[in-house]
Amino acid sequence: MLDDSRVAANIPASDIDRARAFYADKLGLTPVRELMGEVLEYETAGGTRFGVYRTDYAGQAGHTIAQFHVDDVEAQVKELKSRGVAFETYEDMPGVEWSGEIASIPGMGRAAWFKDSEGNVLCIDQEDGRA
């Protein structure tokens, strides 16, 4: 069934040009394909693909809609902050310890959240045991 499939995130954007600029200028990503001026498709060096698509319902989820798994969350936070990305903190997460904008989650690792240009919540995380 689905256990041998690949999964990709689809991220909503009410303004596809604004989203393209955010993902390029703030995250350093360039679309590998564009469809009908309404969908941007990205692929990371890690082989993950995700799409950003135009819809009037962007930014309404209120929860994390996509995560970037990284080897060094501190370095990524520093890099993204230098590009103007503002990070979120969620003090109401039980058992989570915060060091600035980086959360330590027992049994999982460390993570940091930010919103894209459309108000979608994205996360960068580093699993326990990684460098």
N, CA, C and O atoms as CSV, one atom per row, in Angstrom:
chain,resi,resn,atom,element,x,y,z
A,1,MET,N,N,0.830,-1.189,0.000
A,1,MET,CA,C,0.000,0.000,0.000
A,1,MET,C,C,0.879,1.259,0.000
A,1,MET,O,O,1.698,1.454,-0.898
A,2,LEU,N,N,0.698,2.100,1.009
A,2,LEU,CA,C,1.409,3.370,1.032
A,2,LEU,C,C,2.770,3.292,1.683
A,2,LEU,O,O,3.531,4.258,1.618
A,3,ASP,N,N,3.106,2.173,2.312
A,3,ASP,CA,C,4.362,2.104,3.052
A,3,ASP,C,C,5.604,2.174,2.174
A,3,ASP,O,O,6.701,2.367,2.699
A,4,ASP,N,N,5.478,2.028,0.868
A,4,ASP,CA,C,6.645,2.173,0.001
A,4,ASP,C,C,6.559,3.432,-0.867
A,4,ASP,O,O,7.303,3.577,-1.836
A,5,SER,N,N,5.654,4.331,-0.514
A,5,SER,CA,C,5.499,5.571,-1.283
A,5,SER,C,C,6.369,6.680,-0.710
A,5,SER,O,O,6.950,6.532,0.364
A,6,ARG,N,N,6.454,7.789,-1.430
A,6,ARG,CA,C,7.117,8.996,-0.951
A,6,ARG,C,C,6.041,10.005,-0.581
A,6,ARG,O,O,4.961,10.003,-1.172
A,7,VAL,N,N,6.323,10.862,0.384
A,7,VAL,CA,C,5.378,11.871,0.829
A,7,VAL,C,C,6.005,13.246,0.608
A,7,VAL,O,O,7.197,13.438,0.848
A,8,ALA,N,N,5.205,14.186,0.157
A,8,ALA,CA,C,5.686,15.548,-0.056
A,8,ALA,C,C,4.709,16.527,0.579
A,8,ALA,O,O,3.509,16.262,0.645
A,9,ALA,N,N,5.225,17.653,1.042
A,9,ALA,CA,C,4.385,18.708,1.603
A,9,ALA,C,C,3.886,19.610,0.480
A,9,ALA,O,O,4.580,19.819,-0.515
A,10,ASN,N,N,2.692,20.135,0.646
A,10,ASN,CA,C,2.139,21.157,-0.234
A,10,ASN,C,C,1.819,22.360,0.634
A,10,ASN,O,O,0.992,22.283,1.542
A,11,ILE,N,N,2.475,23.463,0.350
A,11,ILE,CA,C,2.409,24.645,1.195
A,11,ILE,C,C,1.580,25.719,0.488
A,11,ILE,O,O,1.912,26.115,-0.629
A,12,PRO,N,N,0.508,26.192,1.122
A,12,PRO,CA,C,-0.359,27.173,0.481
A,12,PRO,C,C,0.230,28.586,0.478
A,12,PRO,O,O,0.946,28.975,1.401
A,13,ALA,N,N,-0.082,29.344,-0.575
A,13,ALA,CA,C,0.366,30.732,-0.691
A,13,ALA,C,C,-0.751,31.556,-1.318
A,13,ALA,O,O,-1.272,31.192,-2.372
A,14,SER,N,N,-1.119,32.652,-0.688
A,14,SER,CA,C,-2.126,33.521,-1.294
A,14,SER,C,C,-1.503,34.408,-2.369
A,14,SER,O,O,-2.204,34.872,-3.268
A,15,ASP,N,N,-0.193,34.651,-2.286
A,15,ASP,CA,C,0.531,35.443,-3.288
A,15,ASP,C,C,1.772,34.646,-3.697
A,15,ASP,O,O,2.767,34.626,-2.972
A,16,ILE,N,N,1.711,33.996,-4.848
A,16,ILE,CA,C,2.784,33.097,-5.281
A,16,ILE,C,C,4.098,33.844,-5.529
A,16,ILE,O,O,5.172,33.292,-5.292
A,17,ASP,N,N,4.024,35.090,-6.000
A,17,ASP,CA,C,5.254,35.865,-6.226
A,17,ASP,C,C,5.911,36.245,-4.907
A,17,ASP,O,O,7.134,36.191,-4.782
A,18,ARG,N,N,5.105,36.629,-3.924
A,18,ARG,CA,C,5.650,36.947,-2.593
A,18,ARG,C,C,6.276,35.704,-1.970
A,18,ARG,O,O,7.346,35.777,-1.365
A,19,ALA,N,N,5.600,34.554,-2.120
A,19,ALA,CA,C,6.134,33.297,-1.587
A,19,ALA,C,C,7.447,32.937,-2.284
A,19,ALA,O,O,8.406,32.534,-1.626
A,20,ARG,N,N,7.496,33.081,-3.609
A,20,ARG,CA,C,8.730,32.787,-4.351
A,20,ARG,C,C,9.882,33.635,-3.815
A,20,ARG,O,O,10.982,33.125,-3.606
A,21,ALA,N,N,9.635,34.917,-3.594
A,21,ALA,CA,C,10.675,35.810,-3.073
A,21,ALA,C,C,11.117,35.379,-1.677
A,21,ALA,O,O,12.315,35.373,-1.396
A,22,PHE,N,N,10.184,35.019,-0.796
A,22,PHE,CA,C,10.533,34.575,0.551
A,22,PHE,C,C,11.391,33.320,0.501
A,22,PHE,O,O,12.439,33.258,1.143
A,23,TYR,N,N,10.956,32.328,-0.251
A,23,TYR,CA,C,11.690,31.066,-0.301
A,23,TYR,C,C,13.065,31.249,-0.936
A,23,TYR,O,O,13.998,30.523,-0.594
A,24,ALA,N,N,13.209,32.201,-1.852
A,24,ALA,CA,C,14.514,32.490,-2.456
A,24,ALA,C,C,15.378,33.334,-1.522
A,24,ALA,O,O,16.492,32.938,-1.177
A,25,ASP,N,N,14.872,34.485,-1.118
A,25,ASP,CA,C,15.669,35.442,-0.340
A,25,ASP,C,C,15.935,34.995,1.089
A,25,ASP,O,O,17.040,35.181,1.599
A,26,LYS,N,N,14.948,34.414,1.735
A,26,LYS,CA,C,15.087,34.035,3.148
A,26,LYS,C,C,15.602,32.617,3.340
A,26,LYS,O,O,16.415,32.367,4.230
A,27,LEU,N,N,15.131,31.676,2.503
A,27,LEU,CA,C,15.505,30.272,2.689
A,27,LEU,C,C,16.557,29.792,1.694
A,27,LEU,O,O,17.095,28.695,1.844
A,28,GLY,N,N,16.851,30.597,0.689
A,28,GLY,CA,C,17.883,30.234,-0.283
A,28,GLY,C,C,17.462,29.128,-1.241
A,28,GLY,O,O,18.308,28.390,-1.746
A,29,LEU,N,N,16.168,29.008,-1.494
A,29,LEU,CA,C,15.656,27.933,-2.345
A,29,LEU,C,C,15.163,28.479,-3.687
A,29,LEU,O,O,14.588,29.565,-3.757
A,30,THR,N,N,15.397,27.718,-4.729
A,30,THR,CA,C,14.970,28.069,-6.082
A,30,THR,C,C,14.062,26.963,-6.599
A,30,THR,O,O,14.397,25.785,-6.475
A,31,PRO,N,N,12.918,27.320,-7.176
A,31,PRO,CA,C,12.040,26.268,-7.694
A,31,PRO,C,C,12.723,25.485,-8.817
A,31,PRO,O,O,13.455,26.054,-9.627
A,32,VAL,N,N,12.476,24.184,-8.854
A,32,VAL,CA,C,12.986,23.351,-9.946
A,32,VAL,C,C,11.974,23.294,-11.083
A,32,VAL,O,O,12.297,22.907,-12.206
A,33,ARG,N,N,10.731,23.692,-10.765
A,33,ARG,CA,C,9.687,23.681,-11.786
A,33,ARG,C,C,8.563,24.617,-11.368
A,33,ARG,O,O,8.276,24.778,-10.182
A,34,GLU,N,N,7.933,25.232,-12.367
A,34,GLU,CA,C,6.771,26.071,-12.124
A,34,GLU,C,C,5.646,25.589,-13.027
A,34,GLU,O,O,5.864,25.295,-14.202
A,35,LEU,N,N,4.451,25.511,-12.475
A,35,LEU,CA,C,3.295,25.033,-13.230
A,35,LEU,C,C,2.241,26.127,-13.325
A,35,LEU,O,O,1.706,26.561,-12.305
A,36,MET,N,N,1.946,26.564,-14.504
A,36,MET,CA,C,0.862,27.507,-14.803
A,36,MET,C,C,0.907,28.785,-13.967
A,36,MET,O,O,-0.121,29.441,-13.803
A,37,GLY,N,N,2.074,29.154,-13.434
A,37,GLY,CA,C,2.182,30.353,-12.619
A,37,GLY,C,C,1.480,30.255,-11.281
A,37,GLY,O,O,1.362,31.251,-10.568
A,38,GLU,N,N,1.009,29.055,-10.928
A,38,GLU,CA,C,0.238,28.850,-9.705
A,38,GLU,C,C,0.906,27.891,-8.724
A,38,GLU,O,O,0.522,27.838,-7.556
A,39,VAL,N,N,1.904,27.129,-9.188
A,39,VAL,CA,C,2.564,26.135,-8.349
A,39,VAL,C,C,4.071,26.241,-8.547
A,39,VAL,O,O,4.560,26.282,-9.676
A,40,LEU,N,N,4.792,26.284,-7.446
A,40,LEU,CA,C,6.256,26.247,-7.471
A,40,LEU,C,C,6.671,24.923,-6.856
A,40,LEU,O,O,6.207,24.565,-5.773
A,41,GLU,N,N,7.537,24.200,-7.536
A,41,GLU,CA,C,8.010,22.931,-7.000
A,41,GLU,C,C,9.480,23.074,-6.654
A,41,GLU,O,O,10.277,23.562,-7.455
A,42,TYR,N,N,9.828,22.643,-5.449
A,42,TYR,CA,C,11.188,22.737,-4.936
A,42,TYR,C,C,11.727,21.340,-4.683
A,42,TYR,O,O,10.967,20.403,-4.438
A,43,GLU,N,N,13.051,21.210,-4.747
A,43,GLU,CA,C,13.719,19.968,-4.385
A,43,GLU,C,C,14.993,20.314,-3.637
A,43,GLU,O,O,15.794,21.124,-4.104
A,44,THR,N,N,15.181,19.700,-2.479
A,44,THR,CA,C,16.391,19.946,-1.698
A,44,THR,C,C,17.492,18.977,-2.118
A,44,THR,O,O,17.223,17.975,-2.780
A,45,ALA,N,N,18.710,19.273,-1.738
A,45,ALA,CA,C,19.831,18.377,-2.039
A,45,ALA,C,C,19.638,17.021,-1.372
A,45,ALA,O,O,20.203,16.023,-1.819
A,46,GLY,N,N,18.840,16.979,-0.302
A,46,GLY,CA,C,18.535,15.729,0.379
A,46,GLY,C,C,17.525,14.874,-0.370
A,46,GLY,O,O,17.219,13.760,0.055
A,47,GLY,N,N,17.004,15.384,-1.483
A,47,GLY,CA,C,16.091,14.619,-2.311
A,47,GLY,C,C,14.616,14.810,-2.013
A,47,GLY,O,O,13.771,14.157,-2.625
A,48,THR,N,N,14.297,15.693,-1.084
A,48,THR,CA,C,12.906,15.946,-0.741
A,48,THR,C,C,12.304,16.961,-1.711
A,48,THR,O,O,12.941,17.952,-2.067
A,49,ARG,N,N,11.085,16.701,-2.125
A,49,ARG,CA,C,10.352,17.645,-2.964
A,49,ARG,C,C,9.160,18.187,-2.183
A,49,ARG,O,O,8.539,17.476,-1.393
A,50,PHE,N,N,8.856,19.456,-2.419
A,50,PHE,CA,C,7.641,20.036,-1.870
A,50,PHE,C,C,7.150,21.113,-2.821
A,50,PHE,O,O,7.916,21.668,-3.609
A,51,GLY,N,N,5.868,21.392,-2.731
A,51,GLY,CA,C,5.281,22.402,-3.593
A,51,GLY,C,C,4.724,23.562,-2.794
A,51,GLY,O,O,4.317,23.411,-1.642
A,52,VAL,N,N,4.713,24.722,-3.431
A,52,VAL,CA,C,4.037,25.894,-2.905
A,52,VAL,C,C,2.986,26.242,-3.952
A,52,VAL,O,O,3.317,26.476,-5.114
A,53,TYR,N,N,1.734,26.277,-3.548
A,53,TYR,CA,C,0.655,26.497,-4.509
A,53,TYR,C,C,-0.230,27.667,-4.101
A,53,TYR,O,O,-0.391,27.945,-2.913
A,54,ARG,N,N,-0.804,28.352,-5.090
A,54,ARG,CA,C,-1.641,29.508,-4.843
A,54,ARG,C,C,-3.050,29.089,-4.418
A,54,ARG,O,O,-3.715,28.284,-5.069
A,55,THR,N,N,-3.470,29.674,-3.297
A,55,THR,CA,C,-4.826,29.455,-2.792
A,55,THR,C,C,-5.190,30.622,-1.881
A,55,THR,O,O,-4.315,31.267,-1.303
A,56,ASP,N,N,-6.461,30.880,-1.761
A,56,ASP,CA,C,-6.924,31.937,-0.856
A,56,ASP,C,C,-6.868,31.515,0.607
A,56,ASP,O,O,-7.112,32.338,1.489
A,57,TYR,N,N,-6.554,30.258,0.883
A,57,TYR,CA,C,-6.616,29.725,2.245
A,57,TYR,C,C,-5.248,29.587,2.909
A,57,TYR,O,O,-5.110,28.845,3.881
A,58,ALA,N,N,-4.258,30.276,2.411
A,58,ALA,CA,C,-2.905,30.183,2.968
A,58,ALA,C,C,-2.848,30.723,4.393
A,58,ALA,O,O,-3.587,31.638,4.758
A,59,GLY,N,N,-1.957,30.139,5.189
A,59,GLY,CA,C,-1.670,30.641,6.519
A,59,GLY,C,C,-2.749,30.420,7.554
A,59,GLY,O,O,-2.707,31.031,8.621
A,60,GLN,N,N,-3.705,29.571,7.273
A,60,GLN,CA,C,-4.811,29.369,8.205
A,60,GLN,C,C,-4.654,28.142,9.096
A,60,GLN,O,O,-5.469,27.932,9.994
A,61,ALA,N,N,-3.630,27.333,8.871
A,61,ALA,CA,C,-3.502,26.067,9.594
A,61,ALA,C,C,-3.239,26.260,11.094
A,61,ALA,O,O,-3.851,25.569,11.909
A,62,GLY,N,N,-2.351,27.176,11.474
A,62,GLY,CA,C,-2.056,27.382,12.881
A,62,GLY,C,C,-1.164,26.325,13.506
A,62,GLY,O,O,-0.938,26.348,14.716
A,63,HIS,N,N,-0.655,25.402,12.708
A,63,HIS,CA,C,0.250,24.367,13.200
A,63,HIS,C,C,1.355,24.165,12.162
A,63,HIS,O,O,1.281,24.703,11.057
A,64,THR,N,N,2.357,23.402,12.515
A,64,THR,CA,C,3.470,23.136,11.611
A,64,THR,C,C,2.966,22.365,10.397
A,64,THR,O,O,2.315,21.329,10.535
A,65,ILE,N,N,3.273,22.881,9.204
A,65,ILE,CA,C,2.826,22.185,7.997
A,65,ILE,C,C,3.973,21.517,7.251
A,65,ILE,O,O,3.741,20.678,6.382
A,66,ALA,N,N,5.211,21.882,7.583
A,66,ALA,CA,C,6.362,21.239,6.942
A,66,ALA,C,C,7.588,21.415,7.830
A,66,ALA,O,O,7.724,22.422,8.524
A,67,GLN,N,N,8.481,20.423,7.801
A,67,GLN,CA,C,9.712,20.459,8.579
A,67,GLN,C,C,10.905,20.231,7.664
A,67,GLN,O,O,10.852,19.429,6.731
A,68,PHE,N,N,11.977,20.950,7.952
A,68,PHE,CA,C,13.257,20.735,7.291
A,68,PHE,C,C,14.155,20.041,8.315
A,68,PHE,O,O,14.455,20.619,9.360
A,69,HIS,N,N,14.585,18.824,8.033
A,69,HIS,CA,C,15.469,18.081,8.927
A,69,HIS,C,C,16.912,18.487,8.606
A,69,HIS,O,O,17.357,18.348,7.467
A,70,VAL,N,N,17.628,18.980,9.593
A,70,VAL,CA,C,18.981,19.497,9.391
A,70,VAL,C,C,19.957,18.819,10.347
A,70,VAL,O,O,19.549,18.201,11.331
A,71,ASP,N,N,21.235,18.939,10.053
A,71,ASP,CA,C,22.274,18.367,10.909
A,71,ASP,C,C,22.684,19.293,12.049
A,71,ASP,O,O,23.202,18.829,13.065
A,72,ASP,N,N,22.455,20.604,11.891
A,72,ASP,CA,C,22.879,21.570,12.904
A,72,ASP,C,C,21.835,22.676,13.002
A,72,ASP,O,O,21.900,23.670,12.279
A,73,VAL,N,N,20.871,22.495,13.902
A,73,VAL,CA,C,19.769,23.449,14.012
A,73,VAL,C,C,20.263,24.828,14.436
A,73,VAL,O,O,19.726,25.839,13.982
A,74,GLU,N,N,21.274,24.886,15.296
A,74,GLU,CA,C,21.792,26.185,15.735
A,74,GLU,C,C,22.368,26.976,14.572
A,74,GLU,O,O,22.106,28.173,14.450
A,75,ALA,N,N,23.145,26.328,13.719
A,75,ALA,CA,C,23.728,27.003,12.552
A,75,ALA,C,C,22.640,27.457,11.587
A,75,ALA,O,O,22.734,28.541,11.012
A,76,GLN,N,N,21.617,26.642,11.407
A,76,GLN,CA,C,20.529,27.009,10.497
A,76,GLN,C,C,19.730,28.190,11.040
A,76,GLN,O,O,19.356,29.085,10.282
A,77,VAL,N,N,19.470,28.199,12.339
A,77,VAL,CA,C,18.759,29.330,12.937
A,77,VAL,C,C,19.573,30.598,12.740
A,77,VAL,O,O,19.031,31.630,12.344
A,78,LYS,N,N,20.862,30.530,13.011
A,78,LYS,CA,C,21.738,31.697,12.850
A,78,LYS,C,C,21.714,32.196,11.410
A,78,LYS,O,O,21.602,33.399,11.172
A,79,GLU,N,N,21.820,31.282,10.450
A,79,GLU,CA,C,21.809,31.649,9.034
A,79,GLU,C,C,20.477,32.287,8.641
A,79,GLU,O,O,20.455,33.327,7.983
A,80,LEU,N,N,19.383,31.673,9.039
A,80,LEU,CA,C,18.073,32.205,8.666
A,80,LEU,C,C,17.808,33.552,9.326
A,80,LEU,O,O,17.216,34.436,8.705
A,81,LYS,N,N,18.239,33.725,10.583
A,81,LYS,CA,C,18.089,35.020,11.243
A,81,LYS,C,C,18.876,36.100,10.496
A,81,LYS,O,O,18.420,37.238,10.388
A,82,SER,N,N,20.058,35.742,9.980
A,82,SER,CA,C,20.853,36.721,9.230
A,82,SER,C,C,20.162,37.133,7.935
A,82,SER,O,O,20.465,38.186,7.375
A,83,ARG,N,N,19.237,36.306,7.461
A,83,ARG,CA,C,18.467,36.604,6.253
A,83,ARG,C,C,17.134,37.282,6.578
A,83,ARG,O,O,16.342,37.567,5.679
A,84,GLY,N,N,16.890,37.538,7.867
A,84,GLY,CA,C,15.688,38.248,8.267
A,84,GLY,C,C,14.516,37.381,8.690
A,84,GLY,O,O,13.406,37.889,8.847
A,85,VAL,N,N,14.733,36.080,8.881
A,85,VAL,CA,C,13.655,35.205,9.325
A,85,VAL,C,C,13.451,35.398,10.826
A,85,VAL,O,O,14.410,35.369,11.598
A,86,ALA,N,N,12.206,35.594,11.231
A,86,ALA,CA,C,11.848,35.749,12.644
A,86,ALA,C,C,11.319,34.414,13.161
A,86,ALA,O,O,10.456,33.799,12.535
A,87,PHE,N,N,11.829,33.976,14.286
A,87,PHE,CA,C,11.438,32.692,14.859
A,87,PHE,C,C,10.352,32.858,15.907
A,87,PHE,O,O,10.233,33.905,16.543
A,88,GLU,N,N,9.568,31.813,16.073
A,88,GLU,CA,C,8.456,31.759,17.017
A,88,GLU,C,C,8.891,30.945,18.237
A,88,GLU,O,O,9.734,30.056,18.119
A,89,THR,N,N,8.330,31.239,19.389
A,89,THR,CA,C,8.494,30.369,20.555
A,89,THR,C,C,7.104,30.021,21.075
A,89,THR,O,O,6.175,30.826,21.016
A,90,TYR,N,N,6.995,28.821,21.577
A,90,TYR,CA,C,5.724,28.307,22.077
A,90,TYR,C,C,5.947,27.815,23.501
A,90,TYR,O,O,6.232,26.639,23.728
A,91,GLU,N,N,5.817,28.705,24.429
A,91,GLU,CA,C,6.126,28.431,25.833
A,91,GLU,C,C,5.163,27.428,26.470
A,91,GLU,O,O,5.438,26.923,27.559
A,92,ASP,N,N,4.054,27.135,25.818
A,92,ASP,CA,C,3.045,26.260,26.408
A,92,ASP,C,C,3.233,24.787,26.033
A,92,ASP,O,O,2.293,24.003,26.158
A,93,MET,N,N,4.410,24.403,25.583
A,93,MET,CA,C,4.680,23.012,25.214
A,93,MET,C,C,5.231,22.270,26.430
A,93,MET,O,O,6.364,22.529,26.835
A,94,PRO,N,N,4.463,21.354,27.022
A,94,PRO,CA,C,4.899,20.659,28.229
A,94,PRO,C,C,6.172,19.844,28.019
A,94,PRO,O,O,6.313,19.147,27.014
A,95,GLY,N,N,7.101,19.936,28.980
A,95,GLY,CA,C,8.325,19.155,28.947
A,95,GLY,C,C,9.399,19.682,28.018
A,95,GLY,O,O,10.483,19.103,27.942
A,96,VAL,N,N,9.126,20.761,27.313
A,96,VAL,CA,C,10.078,21.321,26.351
A,96,VAL,C,C,10.875,22.430,27.024
A,96,VAL,O,O,10.316,23.298,27.695
A,97,GLU,N,N,12.189,22.388,26.834
A,97,GLU,CA,C,13.067,23.431,27.352
A,97,GLU,C,C,13.516,24.311,26.204
A,97,GLU,O,O,13.887,23.818,25.139
A,98,TRP,N,N,13.483,25.613,26.425
A,98,TRP,CA,C,13.848,26.578,25.385
A,98,TRP,C,C,15.196,27.219,25.689
A,98,TRP,O,O,15.491,27.563,26.833
A,99,SER,N,N,15.997,27.371,24.660
A,99,SER,CA,C,17.229,28.152,24.706
A,99,SER,C,C,17.117,29.154,23.565
A,99,SER,O,O,17.437,28.850,22.416
A,100,GLY,N,N,16.656,30.349,23.904
A,100,GLY,CA,C,16.349,31.321,22.855
A,100,GLY,C,C,15.180,30.813,22.041
A,100,GLY,O,O,14.117,30.517,22.588
A,101,GLU,N,N,15.369,30.710,20.747
A,101,GLU,CA,C,14.291,30.250,19.877
A,101,GLU,C,C,14.372,28.762,19.549
A,101,GLU,O,O,13.603,28.268,18.724
A,102,ILE,N,N,15.295,28.045,20.188
A,102,ILE,CA,C,15.458,26.612,19.925
A,102,ILE,C,C,14.881,25.804,21.086
A,102,ILE,O,O,15.246,26.005,22.245
A,103,ALA,N,N,13.979,24.893,20.753
A,103,ALA,CA,C,13.337,24.030,21.737
A,103,ALA,C,C,14.055,22.697,21.805
A,103,ALA,O,O,14.403,22.129,20.769
A,104,SER,N,N,14.283,22.190,23.004
A,104,SER,CA,C,14.794,20.839,23.211
A,104,SER,C,C,13.615,19.974,23.614
A,104,SER,O,O,12.968,20.222,24.632
A,105,ILE,N,N,13.339,18.953,22.804
A,105,ILE,CA,C,12.177,18.103,23.007
A,105,ILE,C,C,12.671,16.714,23.405
A,105,ILE,O,O,13.284,16.025,22.590
A,106,PRO,N,N,12.415,16.296,24.636
A,106,PRO,CA,C,12.915,15.003,25.106
A,106,PRO,C,C,12.523,13.852,24.176
A,106,PRO,O,O,11.365,13.705,23.785
A,107,GLY,N,N,13.542,13.033,23.832
A,107,GLY,CA,C,13.319,11.875,22.986
A,107,GLY,C,C,13.217,12.173,21.508
A,107,GLY,O,O,13.116,11.254,20.695
A,108,MET,N,N,13.243,13.455,21.145
A,108,MET,CA,C,13.103,13.816,19.738
A,108,MET,C,C,14.310,14.590,19.213
A,108,MET,O,O,14.880,14.235,18.181
A,109,GLY,N,N,14.692,15.632,19.917
A,109,GLY,CA,C,15.802,16.462,19.449
A,109,GLY,C,C,15.517,17.927,19.703
A,109,GLY,O,O,14.866,18.297,20.680
A,110,ARG,N,N,16.022,18.753,18.798
A,110,ARG,CA,C,15.843,20.200,18.942
A,110,ARG,C,C,15.143,20.747,17.704
A,110,ARG,O,O,15.285,20.205,16.607
A,111,ALA,N,N,14.388,21.823,17.891
A,111,ALA,CA,C,13.610,22.374,16.792
A,111,ALA,C,C,13.426,23.874,16.959
A,111,ALA,O,O,13.520,24.413,18.062
A,112,ALA,N,N,13.163,24.530,15.844
A,112,ALA,CA,C,12.849,25.957,15.837
A,112,ALA,C,C,11.788,26.198,14.763
A,112,ALA,O,O,11.830,25.606,13.685
A,113,TRP,N,N,10.843,27.074,15.077
A,113,TRP,CA,C,9.718,27.334,14.179
A,113,TRP,C,C,9.749,28.765,13.683
A,113,TRP,O,O,10.200,29.670,14.385
A,114,PHE,N,N,9.262,28.961,12.454
A,114,PHE,CA,C,9.118,30.285,11.866
A,114,PHE,C,C,7.938,30.266,10.908
A,114,PHE,O,O,7.468,29.204,10.502
A,115,LYS,N,N,7.469,31.450,10.552
A,115,LYS,CA,C,6.385,31.567,9.578
A,115,LYS,C,C,6.946,32.063,8.256
A,115,LYS,O,O,7.848,32.900,8.221
A,116,ASP,N,N,6.395,31.533,7.169
A,116,ASP,CA,C,6.799,32.018,5.856
A,116,ASP,C,C,6.029,33.296,5.524
A,116,ASP,O,O,5.285,33.807,6.361
A,117,SER,N,N,6.200,33.802,4.329
A,117,SER,CA,C,5.561,35.053,3.922
A,117,SER,C,C,4.044,34.964,3.918
A,117,SER,O,O,3.366,35.991,3.916
A,118,GLU,N,N,3.505,33.759,3.916
A,118,GLU,CA,C,2.063,33.545,3.832
A,118,GLU,C,C,1.432,33.226,5.173
A,118,GLU,O,O,0.223,33.012,5.253
A,119,GLY,N,N,2.242,33.192,6.239
A,119,GLY,CA,C,1.740,32.893,7.576
A,119,GLY,C,C,1.728,31.419,7.927
A,119,GLY,O,O,1.204,31.037,8.973
A,120,ASN,N,N,2.304,30.574,7.058
A,120,ASN,CA,C,2.401,29.138,7.331
A,120,ASN,C,C,3.508,28.872,8.335
A,120,ASN,O,O,4.572,29.486,8.257
A,121,VAL,N,N,3.276,27.970,9.276
A,121,VAL,CA,C,4.281,27.616,10.269
A,121,VAL,C,C,5.169,26.504,9.710
A,121,VAL,O,O,4.688,25.428,9.354
A,122,LEU,N,N,6.470,26.782,9.640
A,122,LEU,CA,C,7.473,25.822,9.187
A,122,LEU,C,C,8.439,25.558,10.341
A,122,LEU,O,O,8.539,26.359,11.270
A,123,CYS,N,N,9.145,24.437,10.275
A,123,CYS,CA,C,10.035,24.032,11.355
A,123,CYS,C,C,11.360,23.553,10.772
A,123,CYS,O,O,11.396,22.946,9.702
A,124,ILE,N,N,12.437,23.831,11.480
A,124,ILE,CA,C,13.703,23.159,11.215
A,124,ILE,C,C,14.003,22.341,12.454
A,124,ILE,O,O,13.830,22.816,13.576
A,125,ASP,N,N,14.451,21.111,12.253
A,125,ASP,CA,C,14.717,20.271,13.411
A,125,ASP,C,C,15.974,19.440,13.229
A,125,ASP,O,O,16.438,19.186,12.117
A,126,GLN,N,N,16.503,19.029,14.373
A,126,GLN,CA,C,17.701,18.190,14.443
A,126,GLN,C,C,17.380,17.053,15.395
A,126,GLN,O,O,17.095,17.274,16.572
A,127,GLU,N,N,17.427,15.851,14.881
A,127,GLU,CA,C,17.105,14.691,15.713
A,127,GLU,C,C,18.179,14.452,16.753
A,127,GLU,O,O,19.334,14.832,16.560
A,128,ASP,N,N,17.792,13.807,17.882
A,128,ASP,CA,C,18.761,13.413,18.900
A,128,ASP,C,C,19.831,12.523,18.266
A,128,ASP,O,O,19.536,11.718,17.383
A,129,GLY,N,N,21.064,12.674,18.720
A,129,GLY,CA,C,22.140,11.823,18.236
A,129,GLY,C,C,22.822,12.318,16.983
A,129,GLY,O,O,23.795,11.710,16.537
A,130,ARG,N,N,22.340,13.408,16.399
A,130,ARG,CA,C,22.988,13.964,15.219
A,130,ARG,C,C,24.016,14.983,15.651
A,130,ARG,O,O,23.944,15.525,16.754
A,131,ALA,N,N,24.962,15.240,14.788
A,131,ALA,CA,C,26.038,16.191,15.081
A,131,ALA,C,C,25.530,17.591,15.276
A,131,ALA,O,O,26.316,18.504,15.530
